[in-house]
């Protein structure tokens, strides 16, 4: 089974460019996308569901903002939006789909760069999500979490760590939260397999950073240790364009 996650930075543009069909052609059984920048009433107006997939959507209340979608070839046992806290769920950041062997979280985590309030919101989201995961794990769920975490974990995960020590996305408090996530049994699958530098998933468009590979690895598949026996491989598809992020892949046995 192949899972692909991609922050597409606007789903209407992605459909216009054929980006999602191209990704689906990589034999994705499940395709998780983030940052839709659209709302439900726009369905059918320039975007819908890739051919051969069922679509599950979580839209933000705010227009042209946030949003995630999960496209799957097989019907999940269940699906739900958010993890039960309206101040987070109203931004359309989470879809949870449950399958026979695992429960999949498709999440667009908040960005904390705009101001202190949004940084606090991001940190609150992180903590609330982790508490939710712990509860789910105690109930025997096997969790896979994918999406744009908006934080690079280690210095190897961004091109210019020294220059970004005080930038949200590489703050010590954000990185420590990822430490705590891992301490609760989650594995950063790509980094477990690939220890090499210069692998990134996001590049600033304004500075044309992608041509110089001055990037950040902020998109992840995290798999709880209870489900690691399902993991076959993980990849970053850094040659695929169409967004300021690139897709990431998790192959399961």
CORZI-V465048 format. One line per field, one symbol per residue. psi: psi as a letter, one per 20 degrees, with the letter a starting at -180 (. if undefined). burial: b if it has 24 or more other ideal C-beta (glycine too) atoms within 12 Angstrom, else e. A space follows every 50 residues. Layout:
BEGIN
psi->???
burial->???
END
This chain:
BEGIN
psi->ppppppoilohghghhijghhhghijkphpopqrmhlrrhiipimiqdpq pjqqppqoqqhpqkpbqqqppqhqprhrqqprkjohhghijlippopprg irppoopnqqpjhgrhghghgghgggghgggggggghhjjqopppraoik ppgrhijqhmhhijhjppikqhhghhghghghhjjqpngghhhojqrkor ippphhjlhhhjlnaqnipqoppqhijhiipgrqqpmiipairirrqqpo pq.
burial->bbbbbbbbbbbbebbeeebbebbbebebbbbbbbbbbbeeeeeeeebebb eebebbbbbbeeeeebbbbbbbbeebeebbbbbeeeebbebbbbbbbbbe ebbbbbbbbbbbbeeeeebebbbebbbbbbebbeebeeeebbbbbbbbbb bbbbeebbbebeebeebbbbbeebbebbeebbebbbbbbbbeeeeeeebb bbbbeeeeebeebebbbbbbbbbbebbbebbeebbbbbebebbbbbbbbb bbe
END
